[in-house]
């Protein structure tokens, strides 16, 4: 443990010597280097002498990414080249690293960029010089490196899509994504990967994450589990909870009408999500989402089954409240029409926001009277979901261009960010009123706005960090529902 601590502190000392990197970026690179180091321990024989070499490889990999992908990296490679000279004085390994780096810097990599993994693993083996890795031929190591790069691309798919970085699942318009997923699946079953797991526990965690992502490709065929995932079950749960809250505000939570309304919105929302994936299936291939385009018939059939279940639920609800049934039916139909509004800037975002907040109004419709708390929650949800939808459009701006009209594609992502920030301030007013009428805990939600604004401001410096603002907005919506359920 002491040896590892010394190596980790040495890595911080090395990064502090690179004057071309900002202070905050050095901390991020240090964390990234530690994570890589834990992975690269699997390439060693477990002896202390090889630890520094493993960390040297981790530092070089982190700074390589910094100069090639990060917004404030040196596009002339000054940081990477300086570090390479300091850590590796001479030798074939240094030439190998420089050749790959210059190729990457000159945008001369293959379309899928998988040679990065092959060269990287050959480089790690040469620098660390472990006995167990030397047993494999260069050809074998190159193949293993390719497979590890596929897994890395799979786990970084969403972030690479957002930042526009090279990723094999995004290459070829997603037409080879399924093939790469199959390669990753076979590699997880290989003897080499088994040895990696024996040398480092990190690879057991990596395996779980990879298998979870591979499930989205239905390698062994479409199952109920894969179809269930494309319906975004968390969105269905959200609709169910919001419906329940609407009835609870009106003191009608323990009624059959509440149960059937919540069920209808949960099933209907899931059906809408599935249908949207079906309609967008060809464009979604560019994002690495290929299930709906590979199995369109199965996805459409699943949508119809969900639609039938939703209709049956609404039919039962009509027995208890016809006005609520009609309201739910209209909202779900409008939600289904969303997919045809991709050329309507802002309108499509408003449709999603209004439909997402609508379930909380059902309690008032059932009781036949206005409830101020329910209206406040409705307004708050509409604002938050609208901001979240703009965030999604910013994330998808590159693949949506020419297919879907959004603020981010018509203007630019900077303008879209400014719109999202400007919407956050009106959203704070209903939250303040909620704190006065529902409970003071609601005021804690106000903390999220400056955090999200700061994260969006940092996006101008590091575009790849945009996902943090999206994550904060989702946590804010979850916190809102939790507070309302507990107060």
C-alpha positions in Angstrom: 0.0 0.0 0.0 2.9 2.4 0.8 4.5 1.7 -2.5 1.2 2.5 -4.3 0.8 5.7 -2.3 4.4 6.8 -3.2 3.7 6.1 -6.9 0.4 8.1 -6.8 2.2 11.1 -5.2 5.0 10.8 -7.7 2.4 11.1 -10.5 1.1 14.3 -9.0 4.7 15.7 -8.9 5.2 14.8 -12.6 2.0 16.5 -13.7 2.9 19.6 -11.7 6.0 19.8 -13.8 3.9 20.3 -17.0 3.5 24.0 -17.1 1.2 23.9 -20.2 -1.7 22.4 -18.2 -4.1 24.4 -16.0 -4.3 23.8 -12.3 -7.8 22.3 -12.4 -6.9 20.2 -15.4 -3.9 18.8 -13.6 -6.2 17.5 -10.8 -8.5 15.9 -13.4 -5.5 14.4 -15.2 -4.2 13.1 -11.9 -7.5 11.4 -11.1 -7.6 9.9 -14.6 -4.0 8.7 -14.2 -4.8 6.9 -11.0 -7.8 5.1 -12.6 -5.6 4.1 -15.5 -2.9 3.0 -13.1 -5.3 0.7 -11.3 -6.1 -0.9 -14.7 -2.5 -1.1 -15.8 -1.6 -3.0 -12.7 -3.0 -6.0 -14.5 -0.2 -5.8 -17.1 2.5 -6.2 -14.3 3.8 -9.3 -12.6 2.7 -7.8 -9.3 6.3 -6.8 -8.4 7.2 -3.3 -7.0 9.8 -2.6 -9.6 7.1 -2.5 -12.3 4.7 -0.1 -10.5 6.5 3.1 -11.6 6.4 1.9 -15.2 2.7 1.2 -15.0 2.1 4.7 -13.7 4.4 6.2 -16.4 2.1 4.5 -19.0 -1.0 5.8 -17.2 0.4 9.4 -17.2 1.3 9.2 -20.8 -2.1 7.9 -21.7 -3.9 10.6 -19.8 -1.8 13.4 -21.3 -2.1 11.8 -24.7 -5.9 12.2 -24.4 -5.5 15.7 -23.0 -3.6 16.9 -26.0 -5.7 15.1 -28.6 -9.2 15.4 -27.2 -9.5 18.0 -24.4 -10.5 21.5 -25.3 -7.4 23.1 -23.6 -4.9 20.5 -24.7 -1.9 21.5 -26.9 -2.8 20.6 -30.5 0.9 20.6 -31.2 1.4 18.0 -28.6 3.7 20.0 -26.4 2.5 18.4 -23.1 2.7 14.8 -24.4 6.0 15.2 -26.1 7.6 16.9 -23.1 6.3 14.1 -20.8 7.4 11.4 -23.2 11.0 12.9 -23.2 11.1 13.0 -19.4 9.7 9.5 -18.8 11.3 7.6 -21.8 14.7 8.8 -22.8 15.3 6.5 -25.8 14.1 3.3 -27.3 11.6 1.7 -29.6 8.7 2.3 -27.2 9.2 6.1 -27.5 9.3 6.0 -31.3 6.1 3.8 -31.3 4.3 6.3 -29.1 5.4 9.3 -31.1 4.4 7.7 -34.4 0.8 7.0 -33.1 0.5 10.4 -31.5 1.5 12.2 -34.7 -0.8 10.1 -36.7 -3.7 10.9 -34.3 -2.7 14.6 -34.3 -2.7 14.7 -38.1 -6.2 12.9 -38.3 -4.6 10.0 -40.1 -6.1 7.2 -38.0 -8.5 4.7 -39.5 -12.2 5.6 -39.4 -12.8 3.5 -36.3 -9.4 4.4 -34.6 -9.0 0.9 -33.2 -5.3 0.8 -34.0 -4.8 3.1 -30.9 -5.6 0.2 -28.7 -3.3 -2.2 -30.6 -0.3 0.2 -30.5 -1.1 1.2 -26.9 -1.0 -2.4 -25.5 2.2 -3.1 -27.4 3.7 0.0 -25.9 2.5 -0.9 -22.3 4.0 -4.4 -22.6 7.4 -3.0 -23.8 7.6 -0.3 -21.1 6.3 -2.5 -18.1 8.2 -5.5 -19.4 6.2 -8.1 -17.4 6.9 -11.7 -17.8 3.4 -12.9 -18.3 2.7 -10.4 -21.1 5.9 -11.4 -22.9 4.6 -14.9 -23.5 2.2 -13.5 -26.1 3.3 -12.6 -29.7 3.1 -9.1 -31.0 0.2 -10.1 -33.2 -1.8 -11.5 -30.2 -1.1 -8.4 -28.1 -2.2 -6.2 -31.0 -5.5 -8.1 -31.2 -6.1 -7.9 -27.5 -5.3 -4.2 -27.6 -7.9 -3.7 -30.3 -10.5 -5.5 -28.2 -9.7 -3.4 -25.1 -10.1 -0.3 -27.3 -13.6 -1.5 -28.3 -14.6 -1.9 -24.7 -13.2 1.5 -23.9 -15.2 3.0 -26.8 -18.3 1.2 -25.6 -18.1 2.6 -22.1 -17.2 6.1 -23.4 -19.9 6.0 -26.2 -22.1 8.8 -24.8 -19.3 11.1 -23.8 -17.5 10.6 -27.2 -20.8 11.3 -29.0 -21.2 14.5 -27.0 -17.6 15.7 -27.6 -17.3 14.5 -31.2 -14.3 12.2 -30.4 -13.3 9.1 -32.4 -15.3 6.1 -31.3 -15.6 2.8 -33.3 -19.4 2.6 -32.4 -20.0 6.0 -34.0 -17.9 5.3 -37.1 -19.4 4.1 -40.4 -22.7 5.7 -39.3 -23.1 3.0 -36.7 -23.3 0.2 -39.4 -20.6 -1.8 -37.7 -21.6 -1.2 -34.1 -23.2 -4.6 -33.7 -20.0 -6.3 -35.1 -17.8 -4.4 -32.6 -20.2 -5.4 -29.8 -19.9 -9.0 -30.8 -16.1 -8.7 -30.7 -16.3 -7.2 -27.2 -18.5 -10.0 -26.0 -16.1 -12.7 -27.3 -13.2 -10.9 -25.7 -14.8 -11.0 -22.3 -14.9 -14.8 -22.6 -11.3 -15.1 -23.6 -8.4 -16.5 -21.5 -6.5 -13.2 -21.7 -9.4 -11.3 -20.1 -9.6 -13.9 -17.4 -6.0 -13.3 -16.6 -6.6 -9.6 -16.5 -9.3 -10.2 -13.9 -6.9 -12.3 -11.8 -4.3 -9.6 -11.8 -6.6 -6.6 -11.1 -10.1 -6.5 -9.6 -10.8 -3.4 -11.7 -11.5 -5.8 -14.7 -14.3 -7.5 -12.8 -16.0 -4.1 -12.4 -15.2 -3.4 -16.0 -16.8 -6.6 -17.1 -20.0 -5.9 -15.3 -20.3 -2.4 -16.9 -19.4 -3.8 -20.3 -22.0 -6.6 -20.2 -24.6 -4.1 -19.1 -23.8 -1.9 -22.2 -23.6 -4.9 -24.5 -27.2 -5.8 -23.4 -28.4 -2.8 -25.5 -27.1 -4.5 -28.7 -29.1 -7.8 -28.2 -26.2 -9.9 -29.3 -28.1 -13.1 -28.4 -31.3 -11.9 -29.9 -34.1 -9.6 -28.7 -35.4 -10.4 -25.2 -37.9 -8.8 -23.0 -35.0 -7.2 -21.0 -33.6 -5.5 -24.1 -37.1 -4.2 -25.1 -37.7 -3.1 -21.5 -34.5 -1.0 -21.5 -35.4 1.0 -24.7 -38.7 2.0 -23.0 -36.6 3.9 -20.4 -38.4 2.4 -17.4 -37.2 5.3 -15.1 -39.3 7.7 -17.3 -42.3 5.5 -16.7 -41.7 5.5 -13.0 -41.4 9.3 -13.1 -44.8 9.6 -14.8 -46.3 7.2 -12.2 -44.9 9.2 -9.3 -46.0 12.6 -10.7 -49.6 11.2 -11.2 -49.6 9.9 -7.6 -48.5 13.3 -6.3 -51.3 15.1 -8.2 -53.9 12.9 -6.5 -52.2 13.3 -3.1 -52.3 17.1 -3.3 -56.1 16.6 -3.6 -56.3 14.0 -0.8 -57.3 11.3 -3.3 -54.1 9.3 -3.2 -55.7 6.1 -1.9 -58.3 5.6 -4.7 -58.6 3.3 -7.6 -58.6 6.3 -9.9 -55.2 7.3 -8.6 -53.8 3.8 -9.2 -55.2 3.4 -12.7 -54.1 6.9 -13.7 -50.5 6.3 -12.5 -50.5 2.9 -14.3 -51.9 4.4 -17.5 -49.3 7.2 -17.6 -46.4 4.7 -16.7 -47.3 2.3 -19.5 -48.2 5.1 -22.0 -45.0 7.0 -21.4 -43.0 3.8 -21.9 -44.9 3.2 -25.1 -44.1 6.7 -26.4 -40.4 6.2 -25.6 -40.3 3.0 -27.6 -42.2 4.6 -30.6 -39.8 7.5 -30.6 -36.8 5.1 -30.8 -38.6 3.3 -33.7 -39.2 6.5 -35.6 -35.6 7.8 -35.0 -34.0 4.4 -35.6 -31.9 5.3 -38.6 -30.6 8.6 -37.2 -30.0 7.0 -33.8 -27.4 4.6 -35.5 -25.1 7.7 -35.7 -25.2 7.7 -31.9 -24.4 4.0 -31.6 -28.0 3.1 -30.8 -28.8 0.3 -33.2 -31.3 -2.0 -31.5 -34.4 -0.3 -33.1 -32.9 -0.3 -36.6 -31.6 -3.9 -36.3 -34.9 -5.2 -34.9 -37.6 -2.7 -36.2 -40.4 -5.3 -36.3 -39.9 -6.4 -32.7 -39.6 -2.9 -31.4 -42.8 -1.8 -33.2 -44.7 -4.9 -31.9 -43.5 -4.0 -28.4 -44.9 -0.5 -28.9 -48.3 -1.9 -29.9 -48.5 -4.2 -27.0 -47.7 -1.4 -24.6 -50.3 0.8 -26.4 -52.9 -2.0 -26.0 -52.1 -2.3 -22.2 -52.4 1.5 -21.9 -55.8 1.5 -23.6 -57.0 -1.3 -21.3 -55.9 0.7 -18.3 -57.6 3.8 -19.6 -60.7 1.8 -20.2 -60.8 0.7 -16.6 -60.1 4.3 -15.5 -63.2 5.5 -17.4 -65.3 3.6 -15.0 -64.1 5.8 -12.2 -63.5 9.2 -14.0 -64.3 9.9 -17.6 -62.7 13.4 -17.6 -59.4 12.1 -16.3 -59.5 9.3 -18.9 -60.0 11.8 -21.7 -57.3 14.0 -20.4 -54.8 11.1 -20.1 -55.7 9.9 -23.6 -55.2 13.3 -25.2 -51.8 13.8 -23.4 -50.6 10.3 -24.5 -51.7 11.0 -28.1 -49.9 14.3 -28.2 -46.8 12.5 -26.8 -46.9 10.0 -29.6 -47.2 12.9 -32.2 -43.9 14.4 -30.8 -41.9 12.3 -33.2 -43.5 14.1 -36.2 -42.5 17.6 -34.8 -38.8 17.3 -35.3 -38.8 20.3 -37.7 -40.6 22.5 -35.2 -38.0 24.4 -33.1 -38.9 24.9 -29.5 -42.5 23.5 -30.0 -41.2 19.9 -29.7 -39.4 20.8 -26.5 -42.6 22.5 -25.1 -44.6 19.4 -26.0 -42.3 17.2 -24.0 -42.3 19.6 -21.1 -46.0 20.0 -21.0 -46.7 16.3 -21.3 -44.2 15.5 -18.6 -45.8 17.9 -16.2 -49.4 17.0 -17.1 -49.8 13.9 -14.9 -49.7 16.1 -11.7 -53.0 17.9 -13.0 -55.0 14.6 -12.9 -55.9 14.9 -9.2 -57.4 18.3 -9.8 -59.4 17.1 -12.8 -60.7 14.1 -10.8 -61.8 16.3 -7.9 -63.0 19.1 -10.0 -61.3 21.9 -8.2 -58.0 23.8 -8.5 -55.1 23.0 -6.1 -52.4 25.7 -5.9 -49.7 23.2 -4.8 -50.3 21.0 -7.8 -50.2 24.0 -10.2 -46.8 25.1 -8.7 -45.4 21.6 -9.1 -46.7 21.5 -12.7 -45.1 24.9 -13.6 -41.8 23.8 -11.9 -41.7 20.5 -13.8 -42.5 22.1 -17.1 -39.5 24.5 -16.6 -37.1 21.8 -15.5 -38.1 19.3 -18.2 -37.8 22.1 -20.9 -34.3 22.9 -19.7 -33.4 19.2 -19.7 -34.8 18.8 -23.3 -32.6 21.7 -24.5 -29.6 19.9 -22.8 -30.5 16.8 -24.8 -30.6 18.8 -28.0 -27.2 20.2 -27.3 -25.8 16.7 -26.7 -27.3 15.5 -30.0 -26.6 18.6 -32.1 -24.0 16.9 -34.4 -26.1 13.9 -35.3 -29.4 15.9 -35.4 -28.1 18.4 -38.0 -30.1 17.9 -41.2 -32.6 15.6 -39.4 -34.1 17.6 -36.6 -34.5 21.3 -36.1 -33.5 22.4 -32.5 -32.1 25.6 -31.0 -28.7 23.9 -31.0 -28.8 23.0 -34.6 -30.4 26.1 -36.0 -28.2 28.5 -33.9 -25.3 26.9 -32.0 -24.7 25.2 -28.8 -23.6 28.4 -27.1 -26.9 30.1 -27.8 -28.7 27.0 -26.6 -26.8 27.1 -23.3 -27.7 30.8 -22.8 -31.4 29.9 -23.4 -31.2 27.1 -20.8 -29.5 29.4 -18.2 -32.1 32.1 -18.8 -34.9 29.6 -18.2 -33.5 28.5 -14.9 -34.2 31.9 -13.2 -38.0 32.0 -13.8 -38.0 28.3 -12.6 -36.8 29.4 -9.2 -39.9 31.4 -8.5 -42.4 28.5 -8.2 -39.7 26.6 -6.2 -39.6 29.5 -3.7 -43.5 29.4 -3.5 -43.3 25.7 -3.0 -41.0 26.2 -0.1 -43.6 28.5 1.5 -46.6 26.3 0.9 -45.4 22.7 0.7 -42.2 22.6 2.9 -39.0 24.4 3.4 -37.0 21.4 2.1 -38.1 22.5 -1.4 -35.8 25.5 -1.1 -32.8 23.2 -1.2 -33.5 22.8 -4.9 -32.3 26.4 -5.4 -28.8 25.2 -4.8 -28.8 23.3 -8.1 -29.2 26.4 -10.3 -25.9 28.1 -9.5 -24.2 24.6 -9.7 -25.7 24.0 -13.2 -24.9 27.5 -14.3 -21.3 27.1 -13.2 -21.1 23.7 -15.0 -22.4 25.2 -18.2 -19.9 28.1 -17.9 -17.1 25.5 -17.6 -18.5 23.9 -20.7 -16.9 26.7 -22.8 -13.5 25.6 -21.4 -14.1 21.9 -21.5 -16.9 20.9 -23.9 -16.5 17.2 -22.9 -17.7 18.1 -19.4 -21.3 19.1 -20.6 -22.7 15.8 -19.2 -22.1 17.1 -15.7 -24.8 19.8 -16.1 -27.2 17.2 -17.6 -26.5 15.0 -14.6 -27.2 17.8 -12.2 -30.5 18.6 -13.8 -31.6 15.0 -13.6 -30.6 14.9 -9.9 -32.6 18.1 -9.4 -35.7 16.5 -10.8 -35.2 13.4 -8.7 -34.6 15.5 -5.6 -37.8 17.4 -6.3 -39.9 14.2 -6.5 -38.3 12.8 -3.4 -38.9 16.0 -1.4 -42.6 16.1 -2.5 -43.1 12.4 -1.6 -41.6 12.9 1.9 -43.3 16.2 2.8 
